[in-house]
Amino acid sequence: MSFSRSFSRSLQARTSRKVTMPLPGKVRNEALGGFPRSSQSGRRWYVAASQPGREDVALLNLGRQGFVSWLPRQRRMVRHARKAFEKSVAFFPGYIFVSLDLAADRWHPINSTIGVRSLIMQGGRPMACPSGLIEGMQILADSSGVMNEQQMLAEGSQVRVLVGPFAEMIGTLTRAEGAGRVRVLLDLMQTQVAIQMDARDLTASY
């Protein structure tokens, strides 16, 4: 499968749910950590495939060459030696985003950057992200690029429980109760049971 088709499927799976994002025009520079906006003349966000598990290496070496790149992240619970701990991992494993003006930037060196496999191409040119997508994601991320997935949860979406007696179970978010509480429908003993829990204990399930 081509990089372009693979990323397109990953992007569709991540953005197919109904998500409310602030309009790019309302983004403050400090909220984006100084990242350029797509509205700047000729400048867009493009997709680069990284070498497996080396997204941070690619990010570092692109920065050393003067490229502005961004890696959205997500927090995941990892179990090791009977212990569970939270780890920051790539939101789109194997992909990072680079801000480019194709008419002004020498973008070809990106393909030979340590940690990068290649830019995702479409029709012989780097494939641009949909306008406003990355800006909207950056609003939902902290200064380290970690996405606030609770803000991305919508009624009817599939969620995974992170902690507690129902950890790792998949359910359906049916309603927001207020004060950070939500109602989730879980399958328990072949019966669907509605349980109220803290939204911070959930993450989107893909």
Secondary structure, 3 states (H helix, E strand, C coil): CCHHHHHHHHHHHHHCCCCCCCCHHHCCCHHHCCCCCCCCCCEEEEEEEECCCCHHHHHHHHHHCCCEEECCEEEEEEEECCEEEEEEEECCCCEEEEEEECCCCCCHHHHHCCCEEEECEECCEECECCCCHHHHHHHCECCCCEECHHHHCCCCCEEEECCCCCCCCEEEEEEEEECCEEEEEEEECCEEEEEEEEHHHEEECC
